[in-house]
Amino acid sequence: MVTQRITDFLATRRPEGPCLVVDLDVVEENFRAFRRALPDSAIFYAVKANPAPEILKLLASLGSNFDCASVAEIEMALDAGVTPARISYGNTIKKERDVARAHDLGVSLFAVDCVEEVEKIARSAPGARVFCRVLTNGEGAEWPLSRKFGCVPAMAVDVLVTANRLGLKATGVSFHVGSQQTDTNAWDSAIADAKFVFDALAEKGIVLTLVNMGGGFPTRYLKDVPASSAYGQAIFQSLTKHFGNRLPETIIEPGRGMVGDAGVIKTEVVLVSKKSATDENRWVFLDIGKFGGLAETMDEAIRYPIVTPRDGDAMEPCVLAGPTCDSADVMYEKTPYPLPVSLTVGDELLIEGTGAYTTTYASVAFNGFEPLKAYVI
Ligand SMILES: *Cc1c(COP(=O)(O)O)cnc(C)c1O
């Protein structure tokens, strides 16, 4: 969303080179919308989506908690002024010395998805609370998280039983339905899986209390997406359907949905050319590409809206590519991107919906290009 504040900032500051501008007012609105959509769920912002200190400070002041993927992210959340009680170490793949470091910093809530990880936590963060992540199929997600994380529900039962046996507190179940999840019903089968694990543990005398429903809430790119209120309704219905009137504590971990539409990348056209006199598609090269922050164009998964100074002129499909000497640095080719025919070298474009998963995906000095600059206003 190109807000007036972003337009004014770019007009007055005229930053050189490609950059991301994030409008904190939009982040605040998103936070409040999540809170309204699921008033009984605690919000744990997924720091990896955009760890800019200004964003973390704002969210901390609004009452957010933080889902961290590493010790460095835990330290960023602590620097933003939250207590370790408001932080979870949500990565299921952790070095044992990082578990120990998190424990030393006071973090006491950890994600696991196998007995091997439970053993590390029992040794290096004795007494901690753990939740077990279950697999989901990722259907309906434009950026699915595949089989890398989670285990089947039957194994989650063993994992949590082992956790209790080793002196940890088996606390609950987590899942992630896949990022940019456009189906508001995608949470239903995972909530059913959580209930299965709750019941199986109850039979063994272990009472689970927490369902961590992960992220997945979308940002609007080219297509409209349902509002967070629609997700809230569908999720609440699923919770009552499966848990009846004994609802567990719940957590959501929005990343993309919290910051995606708060950011806009300013970029410049470096070259417009064709490969032959009869080439159907022009190639448009920007000063940003897959290595400069637009990594989520991989497999053309995420299609960003682009605003040009020549919108309204006749359009034609273009291949859109980045500036590096790497042939992988092509963003849209299988499905070319319609851009104005009049587009020319030096034109400044605005790429919308780039507040999440951009700055931290930018390479350091690949081909001598600086990592993506960010201004949080
Ligand atoms: C990345 C991640 C999130 C955030 O996902 P979004 O789709 O950006 O909302 C939440 N939880 C965990 C465990 C993650 O790894």
The ligand as an SDF file (V2000), in Angstrom:
LIG
                    3D

 15 15  0  0  0  0  0  0  0  0999 V2000
    7.5860  -17.9860    9.4250 C   0  0  0  0  0  0  0  0  0  0  0  0
    6.7680  -18.4020   10.5830 C   0  0  0  0  0  0  0  0  0  0  0  0
    5.6200  -17.6930   10.9290 C   0  0  0  0  0  0  0  0  0  0  0  0
    5.0910  -16.5380   10.1190 C   0  0  0  0  0  0  0  0  0  0  0  0
    4.4430  -16.9790    8.9820 O   0  0  0  0  0  0  0  0  0  0  0  0
    3.6320  -15.9790    8.0420 P   0  0  0  0  0  0  0  0  0  0  0  0
    3.1020  -16.8520    6.9760 O   0  0  0  0  0  0  0  0  0  0  0  0
    4.5800  -14.9520    7.5630 O   0  0  0  0  0  0  0  0  0  0  0  0
    2.5540  -15.3750    8.8690 O   0  0  0  0  0  0  0  0  0  0  0  0
    4.9270  -18.1010   12.0500 C   0  0  0  0  0  0  0  0  0  0  0  0
    5.3370  -19.1490   12.7980 N   0  0  0  0  0  0  0  0  0  0  0  0
    6.4370  -19.8470   12.4960 C   0  0  0  0  0  0  0  0  0  0  0  0
    6.8390  -20.9830   13.3700 C   0  0  0  0  0  0  0  0  0  0  0  0
    7.1860  -19.5180   11.3790 C   0  0  0  0  0  0  0  0  0  0  0  0
    8.2630  -20.2230   11.0700 O   0  0  0  0  0  0  0  0  0  0  0  0
  1  2  1  0
  2  3  1  0
  2 14  2  0
  3  4  1  0
  3 10  2  0
  4  5  1  0
  5  6  1  0
  6  7  2  0
  6  8  1  0
  6  9  1  0
 10 11  1  0
 11 12  2  0
 12 13  1  0
 12 14  1  0
 14 15  1  0
M  END
$$$$
